[in-house]
Amino acid sequence: MNKEWVKVYIAAIFEVCWVSGLKHADDPLMWIGTIIAIIISFYGFISAGKRLPMGTVYAVFVGLGTAGTVLAEILFFNEPINMTKLIFIGFLLNGVIGLKFATKEPVAEGVDS
């Protein structure tokens, strides 16, 4: 795994933060944190997309963000557990993992294969 994929994973973590922030922010400090999370999230996403296939980056970013948001709502905000929802999140994560493994890593310039 290269540093571009690490950027995608970190960006997805911050996506969970800002999506939850949009729903739960109720004071100026929380709104500032939400805005900072949006900036970090999209910076990582756009930065990784410059060196990795954008379609795959987008699918991984959104898939992990969606799964993370559902899990964060359950773990931190007392959202009721819905087994059907969790099963479909599992399908989503399997698809995201499959896309990640099916995508060829870019070869660094100047490195012989």
Biopython code that builds the backbone (N, CA, C, O; Angstrom):
import numpy as np
from Bio.PDB.StructureBuilder import StructureBuilder

atoms = [
    (1, "MET", "N", (0.861, -1.177, 0.000)),
    (1, "MET", "CA", (0.000, 0.000, 0.000)),
    (1, "MET", "C", (0.901, 1.231, 0.000)),
    (1, "MET", "O", (1.877, 1.310, 0.745)),
    (2, "ASN", "N", (0.548, 2.179, -0.848)),
    (2, "ASN", "CA", (1.372, 3.387, -0.893)),
    (2, "ASN", "C", (0.707, 4.544, -0.148)),
    (2, "ASN", "O", (-0.419, 4.433, 0.336)),
    (3, "LYS", "N", (1.429, 5.643, -0.075)),
    (3, "LYS", "CA", (0.937, 6.776, 0.723)),
    (3, "LYS", "C", (-0.322, 7.404, 0.133)),
    (3, "LYS", "O", (-1.073, 8.060, 0.854)),
    (4, "GLU", "N", (-0.565, 7.217, -1.156)),
    (4, "GLU", "CA", (-1.786, 7.776, -1.745)),
    (4, "GLU", "C", (-3.027, 7.078, -1.188)),
    (4, "GLU", "O", (-4.047, 7.725, -0.949)),
    (5, "TRP", "N", (-2.946, 5.766, -0.983)),
    (5, "TRP", "CA", (-4.081, 5.059, -0.387)),
    (5, "TRP", "C", (-4.251, 5.442, 1.073)),
    (5, "TRP", "O", (-5.374, 5.504, 1.572)),
    (6, "VAL", "N", (-3.155, 5.698, 1.757)),
    (6, "VAL", "CA", (-3.249, 6.164, 3.147)),
    (6, "VAL", "C", (-4.010, 7.490, 3.181)),
    (6, "VAL", "O", (-4.830, 7.712, 4.072)),
    (7, "LYS", "N", (-3.741, 8.371, 2.214)),
    (7, "LYS", "CA", (-4.479, 9.645, 2.128)),
    (7, "LYS", "C", (-5.970, 9.392, 1.959)),
    (7, "LYS", "O", (-6.786, 10.080, 2.573)),
    (8, "VAL", "N", (-6.338, 8.416, 1.134)),
    (8, "VAL", "CA", (-7.760, 8.104, 0.924)),
    (8, "VAL", "C", (-8.392, 7.639, 2.229)),
    (8, "VAL", "O", (-9.497, 8.064, 2.566)),
    (9, "TYR", "N", (-7.698, 6.765, 2.971)),
    (9, "TYR", "CA", (-8.252, 6.257, 4.226)),
    (9, "TYR", "C", (-8.393, 7.369, 5.265)),
    (9, "TYR", "O", (-9.401, 7.440, 5.970)),
    (10, "ILE", "N", (-7.396, 8.225, 5.358)),
    (10, "ILE", "CA", (-7.476, 9.347, 6.298)),
    (10, "ILE", "C", (-8.591, 10.301, 5.886)),
    (10, "ILE", "O", (-9.338, 10.800, 6.729)),
    (11, "ALA", "N", (-8.697, 10.550, 4.577)),
    (11, "ALA", "CA", (-9.769, 11.422, 4.079)),
    (11, "ALA", "C", (-11.139, 10.839, 4.422)),
    (11, "ALA", "O", (-12.057, 11.581, 4.771)),
    (12, "ALA", "N", (-11.282, 9.524, 4.326)),
    (12, "ALA", "CA", (-12.558, 8.885, 4.657)),
    (12, "ALA", "C", (-12.885, 9.028, 6.142)),
    (12, "ALA", "O", (-14.046, 9.210, 6.508)),
    (13, "ILE", "N", (-11.869, 8.948, 6.991)),
    (13, "ILE", "CA", (-12.089, 9.147, 8.434)),
    (13, "ILE", "C", (-12.608, 10.561, 8.694)),
    (13, "ILE", "O", (-13.545, 10.754, 9.470)),
    (14, "PHE", "N", (-11.987, 11.551, 8.035)),
    (14, "PHE", "CA", (-12.451, 12.924, 8.218)),
    (14, "PHE", "C", (-13.818, 13.144, 7.576)),
    (14, "PHE", "O", (-14.568, 14.022, 8.001)),
    (15, "GLU", "N", (-14.147, 12.348, 6.547)),
    (15, "GLU", "CA", (-15.484, 12.442, 5.966)),
    (15, "GLU", "C", (-16.525, 12.036, 6.999)),
    (15, "GLU", "O", (-17.565, 12.683, 7.122)),
    (16, "VAL", "N", (-16.252, 10.974, 7.739)),
    (16, "VAL", "CA", (-17.173, 10.545, 8.796)),
    (16, "VAL", "C", (-17.350, 11.677, 9.814)),
    (16, "VAL", "O", (-18.459, 11.933, 10.284)),
    (17, "CYS", "N", (-16.248, 12.346, 10.146)),
    (17, "CYS", "CA", (-16.312, 13.447, 11.126)),
    (17, "CYS", "C", (-17.188, 14.581, 10.626)),
    (17, "CYS", "O", (-18.029, 15.087, 11.368)),
    (18, "TRP", "N", (-16.999, 14.992, 9.355)),
    (18, "TRP", "CA", (-17.777, 16.149, 8.906)),
    (18, "TRP", "C", (-19.225, 15.801, 8.646)),
    (18, "TRP", "O", (-20.107, 16.633, 8.861)),
    (19, "VAL", "N", (-19.491, 14.582, 8.184)),
    (19, "VAL", "CA", (-20.896, 14.207, 7.964)),
    (19, "VAL", "C", (-21.629, 14.160, 9.308)),
    (19, "VAL", "O", (-22.747, 14.660, 9.426)),
    (20, "SER", "N", (-21.004, 13.566, 10.303)),
    (20, "SER", "CA", (-21.622, 13.557, 11.630)),
    (20, "SER", "C", (-21.732, 14.973, 12.185)),
    (20, "SER", "O", (-22.707, 15.310, 12.856)),
    (21, "GLY", "N", (-20.721, 15.803, 11.900)),
    (21, "GLY", "CA", (-20.753, 17.192, 12.346)),
    (21, "GLY", "C", (-21.917, 17.966, 11.754)),
    (21, "GLY", "O", (-22.530, 18.793, 12.430)),
    (22, "LEU", "N", (-22.222, 17.696, 10.482)),
    (22, "LEU", "CA", (-23.354, 18.398, 9.862)),
    (22, "LEU", "C", (-24.659, 18.099, 10.592)),
    (22, "LEU", "O", (-25.538, 18.956, 10.680)),
    (23, "LYS", "N", (-24.779, 16.889, 11.109)),
    (23, "LYS", "CA", (-26.007, 16.512, 11.804)),
    (23, "LYS", "C", (-26.026, 16.958, 13.262)),
    (23, "LYS", "O", (-27.068, 17.359, 13.780)),
    (24, "HIS", "N", (-24.863, 16.887, 13.926)),
    (24, "HIS", "CA", (-24.854, 17.057, 15.372)),
    (24, "HIS", "C", (-24.227, 18.354, 15.880)),
    (24, "HIS", "O", (-24.311, 18.640, 17.074)),
    (25, "ALA", "N", (-23.606, 19.142, 15.014)),
    (25, "ALA", "CA", (-22.974, 20.390, 15.480)),
    (25, "ALA", "C", (-24.054, 21.350, 15.976)),
    (25, "ALA", "O", (-25.056, 21.588, 15.301)),
    (26, "ASP", "N", (-23.825, 21.892, 17.167)),
    (26, "ASP", "CA", (-24.815, 22.818, 17.721)),
    (26, "ASP", "C", (-24.179, 24.047, 18.366)),
    (26, "ASP", "O", (-24.867, 24.830, 19.021)),
    (27, "ASP", "N", (-22.876, 24.218, 18.186)),
    (27, "ASP", "CA", (-22.237, 25.435, 18.677)),
    (27, "ASP", "C", (-21.112, 25.818, 17.709)),
    (27, "ASP", "O", (-20.689, 24.989, 16.903)),
    (28, "PRO", "N", (-20.627, 27.051, 17.777)),
    (28, "PRO", "CA", (-19.620, 27.512, 16.806)),
    (28, "PRO", "C", (-18.351, 26.668, 16.773)),
    (28, "PRO", "O", (-17.776, 26.473, 15.703)),
    (29, "LEU", "N", (-17.904, 26.166, 17.918)),
    (29, "LEU", "CA", (-16.690, 25.356, 17.938)),
    (29, "LEU", "C", (-16.878, 24.050, 17.161)),
    (29, "LEU", "O", (-15.983, 23.631, 16.427)),
    (30, "MET", "N", (-18.024, 23.416, 17.319)),
    (30, "MET", "CA", (-18.302, 22.184, 16.575)),
    (30, "MET", "C", (-18.424, 22.467, 15.079)),
    (30, "MET", "O", (-18.006, 21.649, 14.259)),
    (31, "TRP", "N", (-18.995, 23.622, 14.715)),
    (31, "TRP", "CA", (-19.093, 23.977, 13.299)),
    (31, "TRP", "C", (-17.713, 24.247, 12.708)),
    (31, "TRP", "O", (-17.457, 23.897, 11.555)),
    (32, "ILE", "N", (-16.831, 24.858, 13.474)),
    (32, "ILE", "CA", (-15.459, 25.085, 12.992)),
    (32, "ILE", "C", (-14.757, 23.737, 12.789)),
    (32, "ILE", "O", (-14.068, 23.542, 11.789)),
    (33, "GLY", "N", (-14.931, 22.821, 13.726)),
    (33, "GLY", "CA", (-14.363, 21.484, 13.576)),
    (33, "GLY", "C", (-14.902, 20.767, 12.350)),
    (33, "GLY", "O", (-14.163, 20.073, 11.651)),
    (34, "THR", "N", (-16.192, 20.939, 12.092)),
    (34, "THR", "CA", (-16.805, 20.334, 10.912)),
    (34, "THR", "C", (-16.208, 20.901, 9.633)),
    (34, "THR", "O", (-15.920, 20.152, 8.698)),
    (35, "ILE", "N", (-16.021, 22.201, 9.582)),
    (35, "ILE", "CA", (-15.432, 22.846, 8.399)),
    (35, "ILE", "C", (-13.991, 22.390, 8.193)),
    (35, "ILE", "O", (-13.575, 22.134, 7.063)),
    (36, "ILE", "N", (-13.235, 22.288, 9.275)),
    (36, "ILE", "CA", (-11.850, 21.807, 9.170)),
    (36, "ILE", "C", (-11.830, 20.361, 8.655)),
    (36, "ILE", "O", (-10.990, 20.008, 7.827)),
    (37, "ALA", "N", (-12.750, 19.532, 9.143)),
    (37, "ALA", "CA", (-12.831, 18.143, 8.681)),
    (37, "ALA", "C", (-13.171, 18.076, 7.192)),
    (37, "ALA", "O", (-12.641, 17.226, 6.478)),
    (38, "ILE", "N", (-14.049, 18.963, 6.716)),
    (38, "ILE", "CA", (-14.385, 19.011, 5.286)),
    (38, "ILE", "C", (-13.140, 19.333, 4.475)),
    (38, "ILE", "O", (-12.872, 18.684, 3.464)),
    (39, "ILE", "N", (-12.386, 20.322, 4.908)),
    (39, "ILE", "CA", (-11.182, 20.743, 4.175)),
    (39, "ILE", "C", (-10.159, 19.608, 4.133)),
    (39, "ILE", "O", (-9.622, 19.302, 3.068)),
    (40, "ILE", "N", (-9.886, 18.990, 5.262)),
    (40, "ILE", "CA", (-8.906, 17.897, 5.305)),
    (40, "ILE", "C", (-9.379, 16.719, 4.457)),
    (40, "ILE", "O", (-8.596, 16.122, 3.719)),
    (41, "SER", "N", (-10.654, 16.392, 4.566)),
    (41, "SER", "CA", (-11.213, 15.271, 3.831)),
    (41, "SER", "C", (-11.068, 15.463, 2.320)),
    (41, "SER", "O", (-10.578, 14.577, 1.621)),
    (42, "PHE", "N", (-11.490, 16.607, 1.830)),
    (42, "PHE", "CA", (-11.432, 16.830, 0.387)),
    (42, "PHE", "C", (-10.011, 17.053, -0.109)),
    (42, "PHE", "O", (-9.703, 16.719, -1.253)),
    (43, "TYR", "N", (-9.145, 17.605, 0.718)),
    (43, "TYR", "CA", (-7.742, 17.745, 0.317)),
    (43, "TYR", "C", (-7.121, 16.364, 0.099)),
    (43, "TYR", "O", (-6.453, 16.134, -0.910)),
    (44, "GLY", "N", (-7.340, 15.448, 1.040)),
    (44, "GLY", "CA", (-6.795, 14.094, 0.898)),
    (44, "GLY", "C", (-7.375, 13.366, -0.296)),
    (44, "GLY", "O", (-6.653, 12.690, -1.028)),
    (45, "PHE", "N", (-8.665, 13.500, -0.494)),
    (45, "PHE", "CA", (-9.347, 12.859, -1.614)),
    (45, "PHE", "C", (-8.817, 13.378, -2.946)),
    (45, "PHE", "O", (-8.477, 12.587, -3.826)),
    (46, "ILE", "N", (-8.745, 14.685, -3.103)),
    (46, "ILE", "CA", (-8.275, 15.287, -4.354)),
    (46, "ILE", "C", (-6.802, 14.983, -4.578)),
    (46, "ILE", "O", (-6.394, 14.682, -5.699)),
    (47, "SER", "N", (-6.008, 15.060, -3.527)),
    (47, "SER", "CA", (-4.576, 14.790, -3.637)),
    (47, "SER", "C", (-4.312, 13.352, -4.091)),
    (47, "SER", "O", (-3.477, 13.126, -4.966)),
    (48, "ALA", "N", (-5.004, 12.396, -3.513)),
    (48, "ALA", "CA", (-4.827, 10.991, -3.904)),
    (48, "ALA", "C", (-5.324, 10.754, -5.324)),
    (48, "ALA", "O", (-4.756, 9.944, -6.056)),
    (49, "GLY", "N", (-6.383, 11.458, -5.714)),
    (49, "GLY", "CA", (-6.946, 11.291, -7.047)),
    (49, "GLY", "C", (-6.031, 11.761, -8.165)),
    (49, "GLY", "O", (-6.250, 11.422, -9.328)),
    (50, "LYS", "N", (-5.016, 12.530, -7.830)),
    (50, "LYS", "CA", (-4.061, 12.979, -8.848)),
    (50, "LYS", "C", (-3.122, 11.853, -9.270)),
    (50, "LYS", "O", (-2.568, 11.895, -10.369)),
    (51, "ARG", "N", (-2.934, 10.851, -8.421)),
    (51, "ARG", "CA", (-1.980, 9.783, -8.720)),
    (51, "ARG", "C", (-2.617, 8.399, -8.822)),
    (51, "ARG", "O", (-1.975, 7.457, -9.287)),
    (52, "LEU", "N", (-3.854, 8.267, -8.398)),
    (52, "LEU", "CA", (-4.568, 6.993, -8.458)),
    (52, "LEU", "C", (-5.771, 7.146, -9.381)),
    (52, "LEU", "O", (-6.202, 8.270, -9.642)),
    (53, "PRO", "N", (-6.323, 6.042, -9.881)),
    (53, "PRO", "CA", (-7.529, 6.130, -10.714)),
    (53, "PRO", "C", (-8.685, 6.776, -9.940)),
    (53, "PRO", "O", (-9.094, 6.287, -8.887)),
    (54, "MET", "N", (-9.190, 7.861, -10.475)),
    (54, "MET", "CA", (-10.179, 8.662, -9.747)),
    (54, "MET", "C", (-11.460, 7.886, -9.444)),
    (54, "MET", "O", (-12.034, 8.047, -8.367)),
    (55, "GLY", "N", (-11.913, 7.055, -10.369)),
    (55, "GLY", "CA", (-13.130, 6.284, -10.123)),
    (55, "GLY", "C", (-12.989, 5.367, -8.921)),
    (55, "GLY", "O", (-13.904, 5.256, -8.106)),
    (56, "THR", "N", (-11.850, 4.715, -8.812)),
    (56, "THR", "CA", (-11.609, 3.822, -7.678)),
    (56, "THR", "C", (-11.443, 4.614, -6.394)),
    (56, "THR", "O", (-11.977, 4.231, -5.354)),
    (57, "VAL", "N", (-10.705, 5.720, -6.459)),
    (57, "VAL", "CA", (-10.512, 6.568, -5.276)),
    (57, "VAL", "C", (-11.865, 7.047, -4.770)),
    (57, "VAL", "O", (-12.135, 7.005, -3.569)),
    (58, "TYR", "N", (-12.718, 7.503, -5.690)),
    (58, "TYR", "CA", (-14.035, 7.993, -5.291)),
    (58, "TYR", "C", (-14.866, 6.888, -4.638)),
    (58, "TYR", "O", (-15.492, 7.111, -3.602)),
    (59, "ALA", "N", (-14.872, 5.698, -5.242)),
    (59, "ALA", "CA", (-15.665, 4.596, -4.701)),
    (59, "ALA", "C", (-15.174, 4.194, -3.309)),
    (59, "ALA", "O", (-15.982, 3.956, -2.412)),
    (60, "VAL", "N", (-13.865, 4.118, -3.129)),
    (60, "VAL", "CA", (-13.308, 3.746, -1.826)),
    (60, "VAL", "C", (-13.609, 4.834, -0.797)),
    (60, "VAL", "O", (-14.035, 4.536, 0.319)),
    (61, "PHE", "N", (-13.389, 6.087, -1.172)),
    (61, "PHE", "CA", (-13.626, 7.229, -0.286)),
    (61, "PHE", "C", (-15.083, 7.266, 0.187)),
    (61, "PHE", "O", (-15.351, 7.357, 1.385)),
    (62, "VAL", "N", (-16.001, 7.196, -0.745)),
    (62, "VAL", "CA", (-17.426, 7.287, -0.397)),
    (62, "VAL", "C", (-17.894, 6.027, 0.327)),
    (62, "VAL", "O", (-18.679, 6.109, 1.272)),
    (63, "GLY", "N", (-17.414, 4.860, -0.116)),
    (63, "GLY", "CA", (-17.817, 3.615, 0.534)),
    (63, "GLY", "C", (-17.376, 3.555, 1.983)),
    (63, "GLY", "O", (-18.163, 3.217, 2.868)),
    (64, "LEU", "N", (-16.102, 3.887, 2.225)),
    (64, "LEU", "CA", (-15.609, 3.892, 3.608)),
    (64, "LEU", "C", (-16.290, 4.978, 4.429)),
    (64, "LEU", "O", (-16.591, 4.777, 5.605)),
    (65, "GLY", "N", (-16.530, 6.121, 3.811)),
    (65, "GLY", "CA", (-17.221, 7.199, 4.520)),
    (65, "GLY", "C", (-18.638, 6.818, 4.902)),
    (65, "GLY", "O", (-19.098, 7.127, 6.001)),
    (66, "THR", "N", (-19.331, 6.146, 3.991)),
    (66, "THR", "CA", (-20.703, 5.707, 4.268)),
    (66, "THR", "C", (-20.727, 4.676, 5.383)),
    (66, "THR", "O", (-21.501, 4.794, 6.333)),
    (67, "ALA", "N", (-19.878, 3.667, 5.264)),
    (67, "ALA", "CA", (-19.832, 2.635, 6.297)),
    (67, "ALA", "C", (-19.413, 3.234, 7.640)),
    (67, "ALA", "O", (-19.996, 2.915, 8.677)),
    (68, "GLY", "N", (-18.415, 4.092, 7.617)),
    (68, "GLY", "CA", (-17.954, 4.725, 8.847)),
    (68, "GLY", "C", (-19.015, 5.587, 9.493)),
    (68, "GLY", "O", (-19.143, 5.604, 10.717)),
    (69, "THR", "N", (-19.778, 6.305, 8.683)),
    (69, "THR", "CA", (-20.837, 7.163, 9.223)),
    (69, "THR", "C", (-21.926, 6.331, 9.881)),
    (69, "THR", "O", (-22.399, 6.670, 10.966)),
    (70, "VAL", "N", (-22.325, 5.249, 9.235)),
    (70, "VAL", "CA", (-23.344, 4.371, 9.831)),
    (70, "VAL", "C", (-22.848, 3.807, 11.157)),
    (70, "VAL", "O", (-23.577, 3.807, 12.149)),
    (71, "LEU", "N", (-21.605, 3.328, 11.171)),
    (71, "LEU", "CA", (-21.057, 2.763, 12.405)),
    (71, "LEU", "C", (-20.877, 3.823, 13.494)),
    (71, "LEU", "O", (-21.130, 3.552, 14.668)),
    (72, "ALA", "N", (-20.445, 5.021, 13.115)),
    (72, "ALA", "CA", (-20.288, 6.103, 14.100)),
    (72, "ALA", "C", (-21.636, 6.485, 14.703)),
    (72, "ALA", "O", (-21.735, 6.739, 15.903)),
    (73, "GLU", "N", (-22.665, 6.525, 13.872)),
    (73, "GLU", "CA", (-24.001, 6.858, 14.387)),
    (73, "GLU", "C", (-24.463, 5.811, 15.399)),
    (73, "GLU", "O", (-25.082, 6.146, 16.409)),
    (74, "ILE", "N", (-24.159, 4.544, 15.123)),
    (74, "ILE", "CA", (-24.545, 3.472, 16.049)),
    (74, "ILE", "C", (-23.711, 3.545, 17.331)),
    (74, "ILE", "O", (-24.259, 3.462, 18.430)),
    (75, "LEU", "N", (-22.395, 3.700, 17.196)),
    (75, "LEU", "CA", (-21.509, 3.641, 18.357)),
    (75, "LEU", "C", (-21.543, 4.894, 19.227)),
    (75, "LEU", "O", (-21.467, 4.798, 20.452)),
    (76, "PHE", "N", (-21.656, 6.071, 18.604)),
    (76, "PHE", "CA", (-21.502, 7.312, 19.364)),
    (76, "PHE", "C", (-22.793, 8.115, 19.550)),
    (76, "PHE", "O", (-22.872, 8.959, 20.443)),
    (77, "PHE", "N", (-23.799, 7.859, 18.719)),
    (77, "PHE", "CA", (-25.003, 8.695, 18.769)),
    (77, "PHE", "C", (-26.278, 7.891, 18.986)),
    (77, "PHE", "O", (-27.374, 8.371, 18.697)),
    (78, "ASN", "N", (-26.137, 6.663, 19.497)),
    (78, "ASN", "CA", (-27.280, 5.835, 19.902)),
    (78, "ASN", "C", (-28.293, 5.567, 18.801)),
    (78, "ASN", "O", (-29.489, 5.441, 19.068)),
    (79, "GLU", "N", (-27.822, 5.480, 17.582)),
    (79, "GLU", "CA", (-28.694, 5.058, 16.478)),
    (79, "GLU", "C", (-29.038, 3.587, 16.703)),
    (79, "GLU", "O", (-28.153, 2.799, 17.039)),
    (80, "PRO", "N", (-30.295, 3.202, 16.526)),
    (80, "PRO", "CA", (-30.642, 1.786, 16.733)),
    (80, "PRO", "C", (-29.920, 0.887, 15.718)),
    (80, "PRO", "O", (-29.711, 1.266, 14.565)),
    (81, "ILE", "N", (-29.551, -0.302, 16.175)),
    (81, "ILE", "CA", (-28.871, -1.261, 15.296)),
    (81, "ILE", "C", (-29.913, -1.927, 14.410)),
    (81, "ILE", "O", (-30.897, -2.492, 14.888)),
    (82, "ASN", "N", (-29.670, -1.847, 13.115)),
    (82, "ASN", "CA", (-30.557, -2.455, 12.127)),
    (82, "ASN", "C", (-29.723, -3.488, 11.372)),
    (82, "ASN", "O", (-28.830, -3.129, 10.604)),
    (83, "MET", "N", (-30.018, -4.778, 11.592)),
    (83, "MET", "CA", (-29.199, -5.835, 10.994)),
    (83, "MET", "C", (-29.216, -5.784, 9.468)),
    (83, "MET", "O", (-28.196, -6.054, 8.835)),
    (84, "THR", "N", (-30.332, -5.449, 8.880)),
    (84, "THR", "CA", (-30.386, -5.351, 7.415)),
    (84, "THR", "C", (-29.429, -4.286, 6.923)),
    (84, "THR", "O", (-28.716, -4.491, 5.942)),
    (85, "LYS", "N", (-29.410, -3.153, 7.599)),
    (85, "LYS", "CA", (-28.496, -2.072, 7.231)),
    (85, "LYS", "C", (-27.041, -2.526, 7.367)),
    (85, "LYS", "O", (-26.224, -2.239, 6.492)),
    (86, "LEU", "N", (-26.711, -3.228, 8.447)),
    (86, "LEU", "CA", (-25.350, -3.711, 8.656)),
    (86, "LEU", "C", (-24.941, -4.740, 7.606)),
    (86, "LEU", "O", (-23.787, -4.760, 7.177)),
    (87, "ILE", "N", (-25.867, -5.585, 7.193)),
    (87, "ILE", "CA", (-25.566, -6.562, 6.137)),
    (87, "ILE", "C", (-25.232, -5.839, 4.835)),
    (87, "ILE", "O", (-24.267, -6.196, 4.160)),
    (88, "PHE", "N", (-26.011, -4.840, 4.483)),
    (88, "PHE", "CA", (-25.740, -4.108, 3.249)),
    (88, "PHE", "C", (-24.463, -3.269, 3.339)),
    (88, "PHE", "O", (-23.769, -3.090, 2.338)),
    (89, "ILE", "N", (-24.154, -2.762, 4.510)),
    (89, "ILE", "CA", (-22.867, -2.076, 4.703)),
    (89, "ILE", "C", (-21.726, -3.068, 4.492)),
    (89, "ILE", "O", (-20.695, -2.716, 3.919)),
    (90, "GLY", "N", (-21.905, -4.305, 4.953)),
    (90, "GLY", "CA", (-20.909, -5.353, 4.706)),
    (90, "GLY", "C", (-20.716, -5.610, 3.219)),
    (90, "GLY", "O", (-19.585, -5.767, 2.759)),
    (91, "PHE", "N", (-21.815, -5.654, 2.461)),
    (91, "PHE", "CA", (-21.711, -5.801, 1.004)),
    (91, "PHE", "C", (-20.944, -4.631, 0.400)),
    (91, "PHE", "O", (-20.088, -4.811, -0.466)),
    (92, "LEU", "N", (-21.261, -3.442, 0.867)),
    (92, "LEU", "CA", (-20.590, -2.238, 0.367)),
    (92, "LEU", "C", (-19.087, -2.314, 0.634)),
    (92, "LEU", "O", (-18.283, -2.033, -0.254)),
    (93, "LEU", "N", (-18.713, -2.690, 1.841)),
    (93, "LEU", "CA", (-17.289, -2.789, 2.173)),
    (93, "LEU", "C", (-16.596, -3.871, 1.349)),
    (93, "LEU", "O", (-15.449, -3.697, 0.939)),
    (94, "ASN", "N", (-17.279, -4.981, 1.105)),
    (94, "ASN", "CA", (-16.688, -6.010, 0.245)),
    (94, "ASN", "C", (-16.429, -5.478, -1.156)),
    (94, "ASN", "O", (-15.394, -5.777, -1.752)),
    (95, "GLY", "N", (-17.350, -4.699, -1.684)),
    (95, "GLY", "CA", (-17.152, -4.102, -2.995)),
    (95, "GLY", "C", (-15.996, -3.116, -3.009)),
    (95, "GLY", "O", (-15.207, -3.092, -3.953)),
    (96, "VAL", "N", (-15.895, -2.313, -1.977)),
    (96, "VAL", "CA", (-14.809, -1.330, -1.875)),
    (96, "VAL", "C", (-13.461, -2.036, -1.781)),
    (96, "VAL", "O", (-12.502, -1.645, -2.446)),
    (97, "ILE", "N", (-13.391, -3.067, -0.960)),
    (97, "ILE", "CA", (-12.142, -3.822, -0.824)),
    (97, "ILE", "C", (-11.789, -4.488, -2.156)),
    (97, "ILE", "O", (-10.627, -4.495, -2.562)),
    (98, "GLY", "N", (-12.781, -5.038, -2.823)),
    (98, "GLY", "CA", (-12.545, -5.653, -4.127)),
    (98, "GLY", "C", (-12.022, -4.652, -5.146)),
    (98, "GLY", "O", (-11.096, -4.960, -5.897)),
    (99, "LEU", "N", (-12.602, -3.457, -5.180)),
    (99, "LEU", "CA", (-12.118, -2.417, -6.096)),
    (99, "LEU", "C", (-10.686, -2.030, -5.782)),
    (99, "LEU", "O", (-9.879, -1.835, -6.691)),
    (100, "LYS", "N", (-10.370, -1.920, -4.522)),
    (100, "LYS", "CA", (-9.019, -1.535, -4.120)),
    (100, "LYS", "C", (-8.021, -2.576, -4.602)),
    (100, "LYS", "O", (-6.973, -2.224, -5.143)),
    (101, "PHE", "N", (-8.337, -3.862, -4.413)),
    (101, "PHE", "CA", (-7.416, -4.919, -4.828)),
    (101, "PHE", "C", (-7.364, -5.100, -6.342)),
    (101, "PHE", "O", (-6.359, -5.574, -6.872)),
    (102, "ALA", "N", (-8.424, -4.732, -7.036)),
    (102, "ALA", "CA", (-8.447, -4.876, -8.489)),
    (102, "ALA", "C", (-7.738, -3.723, -9.199)),
    (102, "ALA", "O", (-7.502, -3.794, -10.406)),
    (103, "THR", "N", (-7.399, -2.673, -8.471)),
    (103, "THR", "CA", (-6.747, -1.507, -9.060)),
    (103, "THR", "C", (-5.241, -1.665, -8.982)),
    (103, "THR", "O", (-4.681, -1.925, -7.917)),
    (104, "LYS", "N", (-4.600, -1.503, -10.120)),
    (104, "LYS", "CA", (-3.150, -1.614, -10.158)),
    (104, "LYS", "C", (-2.526, -0.383, -9.510)),
    (104, "LYS", "O", (-2.968, 0.746, -9.725)),
    (105, "GLU", "N", (-1.497, -0.626, -8.718)),
    (105, "GLU", "CA", (-0.744, 0.465, -8.096)),
    (105, "GLU", "C", (0.072, 1.170, -9.175)),
    (105, "GLU", "O", (0.631, 0.511, -10.052)),
    (106, "PRO", "N", (0.148, 2.485, -9.124)),
    (106, "PRO", "CA", (0.985, 3.193, -10.103)),
    (106, "PRO", "C", (2.460, 2.865, -9.871)),
    (106, "PRO", "O", (2.907, 2.715, -8.734)),
    (107, "VAL", "N", (3.200, 2.758, -10.969)),
    (107, "VAL", "CA", (4.633, 2.474, -10.883)),
    (107, "VAL", "C", (5.350, 3.805, -10.766)),
    (107, "VAL", "O", (5.101, 4.717, -11.554)),
    (108, "ALA", "N", (6.238, 3.925, -9.787)),
    (108, "ALA", "CA", (6.992, 5.154, -9.595)),
    (108, "ALA", "C", (7.931, 5.350, -10.767)),
    (108, "ALA", "O", (8.507, 4.391, -11.281)),
    (109, "GLU", "N", (8.083, 6.587, -11.185)),
    (109, "GLU", "CA", (8.991, 6.893, -12.293)),
    (109, "GLU", "C", (10.420, 6.569, -11.904)),
    (109, "GLU", "O", (10.847, 6.835, -10.780)),
    (110, "GLY", "N", (11.156, 5.991, -12.844)),
    (110, "GLY", "CA", (12.550, 5.680, -12.614)),
    (110, "GLY", "C", (12.788, 4.345, -11.932)),
    (110, "GLY", "O", (13.931, 3.992, -11.642)),
    (111, "VAL", "N", (11.709, 3.588, -11.670)),
    (111, "VAL", "CA", (11.831, 2.280, -11.037)),
    (111, "VAL", "C", (11.607, 1.234, -12.108)),
    (111, "VAL", "O", (10.587, 1.255, -12.796)),
    (112, "ASP", "N", (12.545, 0.325, -12.253)),
    (112, "ASP", "CA", (12.405, -0.748, -13.234)),
    (112, "ASP", "C", (11.482, -1.817, -12.697)),
    (112, "ASP", "O", (11.528, -2.159, -11.515)),
    (113, "SER", "N", (10.636, -2.347, -13.580)),
    (113, "SER", "CA", (9.692, -3.392, -13.169)),
    (113, "SER", "C", (10.332, -4.748, -13.258)),
    (113, "SER", "O", (9.692, -5.754, -12.952)),
]
sb = StructureBuilder()
sb.init_structure("model")
sb.init_model(0)
sb.init_chain("A")
sb.init_seg("    ")
for serial, (resi, resn, name, xyz) in enumerate(atoms, 1):
    if name == "N":
        sb.init_residue(resn, " ", resi, " ")
    sb.init_atom(name, np.array(xyz, "f"), 0.0, 1.0, " ", f" {name:<3s}", serial, name[0])
structure = sb.get_structure()
